[in-house]
Amino acid sequence: MTNIDQLSIDTIRVLAADMVQAANSGHPGAPMGCAPMAHVLFTQFINANPKNSEWFNRDRFVLSNGHACALQYVLLHLLGYKVTMDDLKNFRQLNSVTPGHPEKTHTDGIEVTTGPLGQGIANAVGMAVAERHLAATFNQPEFPIIDNTVFAIVGDGCLQEGVASEASSLAGHLELGNLVVLYDSNGIQIDGSTKLGFTEDVLKRYESYGWHTLEVADGDNDLEGLTRAIETAKSVKNKPSIIQVTTTIGYGAAKAGSAGVHGAPLGAESLAAVKKLFGFNADQKFAVPEDVYKYYGERAAQGAQSEKAWNELLAKYAQAHPKLYAELSRRLEGRLPEGWEDVLPRYSPSDKALATRKLSETALSALAAKIPELMGGSADLTGSNLTRWKDAVDFQPESTELGNYAGRYLRFGVREHGMAAIGNGMAAYGGVIPFTSTFLNFISYAAGASRLSALSKLRVLYIMTHDSIGLGEDGPTHQPIETMAMLRATPNYLNFRPADGNEVSAAYISALQHSDRPSVLSLTRQNLPQLEGSSIEQALKGGYNLHTYGSGSKLDLLIAGTGSETSIAVDAAKLLAEQGLTVKVVSMPCLELFSAQSDEYRHSVLTPGVPSISVEALSTFGWHKYVHCPIGIDTFGASGPYLELYELFGLTPEAIAKKALKIVDYYKSTPVPTLALEF
């Protein structure tokens, strides 16, 4: 270890402790313990340009144990990213670029939002998948245009989370040799020693996954050992690598090696003692020696030179392979292919009734042929989700003889949570648009990751089938009731329940157009008719007037439907029209898009002064904002043929019409309130 290495490591430790002390909040222990491995990683291995954090061929770094973010913010500051000393001083303060956990949308140089443990390592797997795929697609002899490494630091808590196990298992199968994980094995978590509940042999576990494993016994001091381990890991091309680095949490502090240093400031006295121990002025705060700035500045300059060399190689690539270069450039600019929307089918009422999952298969197949960056798969439900197009090639290592890395279809296995987190990593990496798929009910397994899709503003498509009691005999364990309400309550989500083929096409258009939002496409198992009055253009507004039944000059009732219940709403309206009522049917495939429309438009659809009901074979939670009386299911479902279930839960045209008459009669003597007002 050289003097500048030691000085840099101690600077990182002290600066991180200063940040937590100033905020009176945070986690100083992990940054102090991880400082040596992070210093080695960032000064000797990670190839990036702090002056252009979006350089595409940069190495990616993920801090999976996001509570240690003071460490990452310090490194970003030292390297010259857009993180100033004032930003470090404003750690965890409102509107700062140094929030309490890393957020992709807030801070220059942060690749993914982490904090919920285990998500980061799973994101790193997704990044490694994207890199391998793009390398296989675009690299040519003498032109390694895409050849970066994904690095991650993880903690004990990350490796206890199931999402980490799911993603790591798949990474081993996929032989992702471009992934290097450093495991901060400090033996401490919030409750105390990991001996309380985490005594497995982590390296043997990862060896069983198919990973290459290494160990550094003295992560506090052995920089040479850390360097050799990372070099060895990078040299292994057919396996992901994990390096178990034994460290002391809160190294140098009075409570080092204990839970007391995990999630609380050191305290003024202990912090002063740490500064003295490391040769710093105990009274000086946020101090960085000039030699440290210089050393990190030199590394940043090397990164800038690396990008310059890459740009020169890219220019030669453009001359040698103009079509590939044009395609790569389009993807990196975030532009979809010209005319991609035109490949989506349109339907008329005379077309055959089909399940929306089948309509989705047609749409997805057309899009996959037109948009080569569209890439994803299913959690072992391909034949049910209908997500694999006819000429799809699986993303697999060639050693399996099952596909290759240029393939675009992923076999996620029964790993819903890992699947979603991997999708986030793929989206964050760029150059691909990921989709994931399972039954709608099982997105609940993935909620930890799917929520981060929305928080991180990532375009991930969740293609969810078997979306209601309409799946029938599998029963309440598989029938989503509350699931859509949860998704609709999640900010920045787009949730679609398309009622027919035109609405399915619209759902895909909207999902792909919104590059900063995830989307859920909730699709049926049962066949649905193509509706009179539906159109792609109208459905893109989220809700629209489908058709009015009856001959009266004034509306008596409005029925809003979604998905499989829209056609039921139509049949109920026809029955009511036979009894002399005038009823408007509104289709509302996406409440989020509808709510974003102008007041004028929304009131032209949900006509003020007219009694209204909604029909949806899901929870009624959230519908009172839009209608006066929501009709749905507020209990769990049941096992049986789906038509019998619809009858059991009162979701037939006859049952709805009967209830609607009571509602119309009630409002004859009671003022009809205006809903969905914005103030």
N, C-alpha and C positions, 0 to 999 in steps of 0.2 A: 504494500500500500504506500503510495507516494504522499508527500505532505499535502499536495493540493487535493488529493482524493479525501484525506482525512478532514481537511478544512471544509471541503464541500459538504461532506456527509454531516458534520457537526453543524454547519450552517443550516442545512435542511431541518435537522432535528430542532434546533433552537427557534428557527423561524416558524415552524409548524406549532410549536408550543406557545410562542408569542401570539399567534393568530387565535388559538383556542382561548388563551387567557384574556385577550382583549374582548372577544365575543362573550366571554363567560359561558361558553357553550361549545361543545364539539368533542372530538376524539383525538387526543394527542398521542396515545400509546402506539397505535399502529404506524402512524407516520414516523415516529422516532425509531421504531423497530425495523421498519422497511426501508429506511433511508439508504443503507448500503446497497441493497439489491436494486433499488430504483436508480441510484446514482450510476451504478455500473450499466444498467440497462439503457439509460438515456444518454450517457456520454460515450458509450462504446458500441451500441448495437442499433438502437432505434434510428431509422433513416427518415427524417422528416425536415421540412422547411418551415420554421416558425413564422416567417414573413408571408407564407402562403399556406395556411393550415388546410386548404382544400386541394393541394397538389394530389392528384389521384393515385400515383404510385408510391405514396408514403407508406411506411409501416404503420399499422394501427396499434394503439395501446388502449387497453380496457382495465380500469380499476374496478374489479368486481366487488371488492369490499369497500363500497363507496363511502362509508363513514370515515374512511381515511383520506378524504378528499383534500385536506390541508396539504398532504404530501404532493398531490398532483398539481394543485394550484401553485405551490412553491416552485416546482419544476418548470411549469409553464412560464412563470415569471422569470426565472433565471435564464431560460432559453430565449426569451424575447417575444413570446406570444403576447396577445393583447390583454395581459393581466399585469397591472401596475402594482407598485408597492401600496398605493392607496387602496387598491382592490383587496390586497391581502389584509390590510388593516380593517376593511369593512366586511370581513368574513362573517357570513351568516346574517348580514344585515339586509333590510328591505331594499330591493332593487339593485343589490350588488351583483357583480358577475361571479361572485364566489359564494354560491348558496350552500346550504347545509349538506347536500349531497350533489354529486356531479350531474349537471343537466345539459344535454346536448344543445338545447335551444338557447342557453344562456352564455356559455363561456367558450371563447376561442380555443381550439385544441382539444375539446372534449368530444369524443367520438360517439358515445352512447350515454344515456341516462341510467345511472346505477344507484344503488342504495338498498332496495329490496334484495336481500342476499341471494346469490346463485344466479341472478339474471345476467350479470356481466359475463361470466364464463360461458353461459349459453349464447349470449350475443356474439362472443368471440368465435364460437363455433360457426355461427351464421356468417360472420365476416370471412372466415376461412373458406367456407363453401363458396361464397361469391367470388373470392379471389381465384380459387382453383378453376371455377367455371369460366371466368373471364379470361384467364390465362390460356385455358384450353381452346377457347373460341377465337382469340385474337393473336396470340403469340405465333411467330413464324421463325424459321431458322435465322439466327443472327439478330433477331428482333424480340428480345424478352420484354415486351412492353409492360406486361403486368407480371410482377415478380416480387411482391412484398410479403412481409411476414406479419402475422397477428400475434401480439404479445398481450399477456394478461397477468395481473397480480390478483390472487384470490386469498381468502382467509379461511379459517376453520369453519366459520358459519356458512360461507358459500358452499363448501363441500358437504355440509349436512343437509342442504336443501335438495329436495327431490328434483327440481328443475335442472340442477347441475348434473345429477346422475343421468337423467334422461339424455341431455345434450352430449355429455361426455361419452356415454355408451355409443351414440350414433357417430360421434367424431372418430372414435376408434375404428368402427366398422368402415368408415369412409376414408381411412388412412390419410387424414389431413396433416401432412408433414409440414405445413406452413403455419402451424399453431404451436406456440410455446407458452406454457403457463408456469408462473412462479408461485408456489404455494407458501405463504407466510405461516409457518407452523410455530406459533408462539405459545400454544398450550393453554390459552386463556380466552374466555368469552365472558359475557356480562355476568352470568351466575357464578363464575369462578373458574376453576380448572376444568379443562376439557375431560379430565378423568371422571367427571361427574356423569358423562353420557356420550362421549365420543372417543372410544378407545380402539377403533378399527385400525388396521394397517392400510393407510390411504394408498401407499404406493403399490401394494399387492392388489388392491381394488382396481386401481387404474391400469395395472399390468393386465388384469383380466379383461379390461375393456379393449385392450389392444394398443395401449399407449406405451411410449418409451419413457422410462422413469429414471430419475437421477436424484441425488441428495447432496446438499451442502450442510455439513454438521454445524458450522460456525458462521451463521449468516450475519453476525454482528461485526466480524472482523476479517473474514477470509474473502477478500475481494478477488484474489487470484482463483480461488475455488469457484466463486460465482461466475467469473469470466469463462473459465474452462467449461463449466456446466452449460452455460448458454451457447457457447461455441459448438459443443457436442450436440446439443438439442437442435441447433440450426442445421447441422450436417445430416441429421436423420430425415430423409425425405418421404418415407412411406409410413410414418407414424406421427401423431401429435405427441408432444413431449410435456411432461410435468416434472418440475424440479422442486422437491421438498426442501425448503430453506428454514432451518431452525434459527429462530430469532428470539430476542428478549423484548417483550412489549414494554414500551416506555423506557427504552435503554437510557441509562444515566440518571433517571429520576428516582426520587426516594421510594416510590411505590413500584418501581420497575419489576416486571415479572408477576404482577398481580392484577386482579380485576379493577383495583382502585385507580389504575391509570388508563383504563379503557375509554370511558365516556364522560370524563369531567376534567376541567382545567387542573393543571398541576398545583395551582396556588402560588402566590407571590414568593413565598419562602423557598419552596421546592424549585420553582423556575429559576430563581436567582442562583441556587446551588448548582443547577444543571449548567447554567451559563459559565459559572466559575470553573466547573469540572472540564468544560470544553474550551476554556481559554477565552471566553467572551466577557465583556464588561457587564457585570450583573445589573447595572442601572440603565443600560442602553437597550432599547426595544427595536425590533425589526431591523437588525443590523445585518448587512451583507458585505463581506470583504470584497474589495475590488478584484482581487485575484480570482475569486469565485465567479464573479460576473464575467471576467475575461475568459476563464476556462470554458464556461458554458457558452459564451459568445462564439468561441472558436468552433465548438461542436455545431452550433446553429449555422455558422458559415459553411461548414462541410455539408450540411443539409441543403443549403441554397445551391451549392455547387452540384450536388446530386440531382436536384431538380433541373438545373441548367443542362446537365449532360443528358438527362432523360428527354428534355424538350428537343435537344439536337437529334437524339435517336428517333424521336417521334416524327420529326421533319423528314428524316430519311425513310422511315416507315411509310409515310404518306406518299412518297415518290414510288416506293417499291410495291406497295399494296394499297392503292387508292380506294378501292371499294371497302376494304376492311377499315381503313382509316376513317372514311366517311361514316361508316356505321358506328365505330367507336366514338367519334366526335359527337354524333347525334345523341348517343346515350349519355355521354358525360355532360352534355349541355341540358339534359333533362327533357329533350323534345321527343314526343311520340311520332311514329312514322306518319307521313302525309296520308290522309284519307282512311285512317284506321277505323274511324266510327262507321264508315260505309260498309264494312264487312259484316256488321251485325244485322241479323234478320229482322224483318218487320212482319206483322201478322194481321189477319183480318178475322172477323167472327166465323167465317166459313172454314177456317183452318182447324185441324184436328186438335182435340183436347189432349193436353200433355201435362205431366208433372213439371213443376218449375225447375226441379233438379235436372230433368231431361232437356228442357229449354236452355238451362245453364250450360249443359254439356255442348250443345250446338254453338252457343255463343262463345264459350271458352275455346273450343276447337278453332273457330274462325279467328279469334283474337290471337291465339298461339301462333298461327301461321303468319299473321301480319305483324305481331309485336314480339320479336325474338328475345327481348329481355324479360318477358313474362315467364316466371320460373317458380315451381312449387310442387305441392303434392298433398297427400292425405295421410292421416293417422290410422293406417291399416284399414281404410274403408273406401278404397278406390272404386270398387264395384258398386258401392251404394252412393257415394258422393258424385260419381261420374265426372271425375276431374282429369282423366288421362286421355288426351287426344290420340287418334289412331296411329300416327307415325312418331309419337313421342319416344325419346330415348331416355332411359333412366340415368340420373346422376349417380355414378358408381365408380369406384376405382377399377381400372382395367383388369386388375388381378382377379376380380370376381367373375369376369366374363359375363357380367349382367348389364353392362353399360359402359359409360366413360364420363370424364369430367365435363365434356362438352354437352352432355345430356342435361335436360331441363326438368325432368320429373323426379321428385324426391320421394323416397319411401321412408316416411318418418317413423313407422312402427307405431305402437300404441303409446305414444309419448306426446299427448296434447300440449302440456305445459312447455316441454322442451321445443316442440314444433313452433309454437308462437314466439318464444324467445329467439329461436334461430331465425325466424322470419324477420324479427326486429333487427337482428344483426345484419342480415342480407340487405334490408332496406337502408340501414345506416351506412353500409359500405358503399352503395351506389352502383350504377350500371346494370342493375337487375330490379325487377318489380316482383316481389314475392307474393305467392298466395298459399294459404294453408286451408285444410279442410277436415271436418269431422261432422258428427251430428250436432245440431245446435245446442242440445242440452249439455254437451261435453265441452263447450267453450268455457263452462264454469271451471273445469280443470285448469284451463289456461288463463284464468282471469288475472293472475299476477303479471303475466307478460302482456296480455292483450290491453290491459289498462295502460301499460307503459308505451304501447304503440300510440295511443292517443296523446299521452303526456309529452311524448317525444316528437310528435307530429310526423309520424312515419306512415308512408303509404304501404300498408299491408292489407291484402284482401283476405277476408275470412269467409270462405265459401261453406256455409253451414246448411246441411240438409236435414230432413226429418224434423220439421220445425214446429210441430204441434201434436195434439192428440190424433191428428191425421195419420200418424205413423202406425196407430192401431195396436196390434196385439203385444208389442214389446212392453207396453204398460207404463206406469207412472215413473219407473226408474229411468226411462228414456224420454219421456214426454216433457218438454220444457214448458213451464208455466210462468215462473218468475224471471226467466232468463232474459227475455227481451226488455223487460222493465229495468233490469240491472244495466243492460247495454245502453238503453236510452238515457239512463241517468248519468252515464259516463260522459264528461265533456269531450268535445272534439271528435266524437264518433259519428259516422253515418250508418244508419241501420235500415236496411231495405227488407220489406216483405212484398215482393212483387206478386201481382195477381194473375199475370198472364205473360205471354212471350214479349210483347212490346215493353212491359215494365221490367222484365229481366234484362233486355238489351239496354234500357235506360239505366238500370242499376250498374251495369258494367261500365257504361260511359261515365257516369258520375264518379264511380269509384276510381277510375283511371285518371279522370281529369283533376281530382283533388289530390295533389301530390303531397299535401301536408296533413292528411287525415286518413286513418284506417277506416275500412268499411266492412260491415257484415252483410252478406247476402243470405237471407233466411229463406230456404227453399223447401218445397213440399215433396212428399213421397207420392201423394195421390194426384191423379189427373185433374186439371182445371181447364175450363173452356177459355177460348180467346174472346175477349169482351168487346161488346159494342161500345164505341166511344173512347177506347184506350188508344194512346199514341206514345211514342218515345218522347216527343217534345213536351207533352203535357206531364208525363211522369217525371221528367227532370226537375219539375217544380216541387216535387215531393207530395203534392196533393192537388186534385183537380176535379172538376165536375165531370162525372162519367156519363150520366144520362138521367133524364127526368121522366118519370112514369106518371100517367094521369093527365087529365085534360083541363084541370082547373087553372085559373089565372094567378092563383096565390098558392105558395107551397104550404102544405100541412105538416110535412115532416122531412127531415134530412137524415139519411143513413150513411155513416162513414164506415168503410170496410178496408181491411188490409189483407194481402195475401189470399189464402184459400177461402177466406170468409167474404171477400168482395163479391164473388158470384152468388153466394148465399144471400147477401144483402140485396143484390139485383132481383133474385127470385122473391124475396120478401116484399120488395117494393112493387113488384107486379101483382102480388096477392092483394096488397093494400089498394093499389089502383083499381082493382076489380071491385073494391068496396067503396069507391068514389073518392079516395084520397089522391092528392098530388104529392108525389114523393121524389125527392132528388137523391140520387146515389152519388156519393163522393168516394173516389179511390185515394187512399193515403199511403202510398208505398214507403215513404220516408218522412217521418215527422220532423226530422232535423232540417231537411231541405225546405219543407213547407213553412216551418217557423221562421226561416230566414227570408221569406218573401215579404213584400210590402203589406202594410195594413190593408190597403185597398184590395190587393189580390186575395189575401186570406179571407177577408169578409165577403168577397165575391164568391168564394167557395163555401165557407161555413157561414151561410147567410144569417145575419143578425135578426133576431125576432122570430126565428123558426125553431121549434123544438127539434132536438137532434139526439141521435143515439149512435154508438159505435158498435161494431161487431168484430170480435177478434178472439180466437180460441186460445187465449193467453190471459194472464193477469190483467185486470182492469186498471191497475195502478198507473197513474199518469194521464189517463184519458179525460179526467174531469176538466182539464185545461181546454179541451177542444169540444167536448159534447156535454149535453145535460145528463144523459143516462148511458154509461158504458155497459155493454153486455159482453161478458167473457167468462173466464173460469178463475175463481179465487180459491180453489182447493186443488189438491193434486189430481192427476188424471186417473185412468183406470185401464185395465187390460181387456181388449175385445176388438172386434171388427170396427173400423173407424166410423162407418156410417151409424152404427149403434151407439158409439160414443158421442157423436154429434147430437143424436137424439137425447141421450142421457143428460147432456149438459145444456140442453135447450138452445142449441145452435143450428136449428133447422129453419127454413123459411116460415113454416107455420108457427113455430114457437116465437120467433122474432116478431112476426106480424101481430100476434096476439098481445105481446108486451107493448108493441108500438102503439096499438090502439089505446091502451091505458094511459100511455104517456101523452098522446095527443089530447085525450079527454081531460087529463089533469091540467094541461096548460091552457085549456079553454077558459078556465077561471083564475088562472095564476099568471102573472106577468112572466114573460120569457126572458131570462137574464142574458146579457151579452157576454160572451166568453173571450178569453185570450187577449184581453186588453194589455197594452204595454204603456207604462208610465215612466 
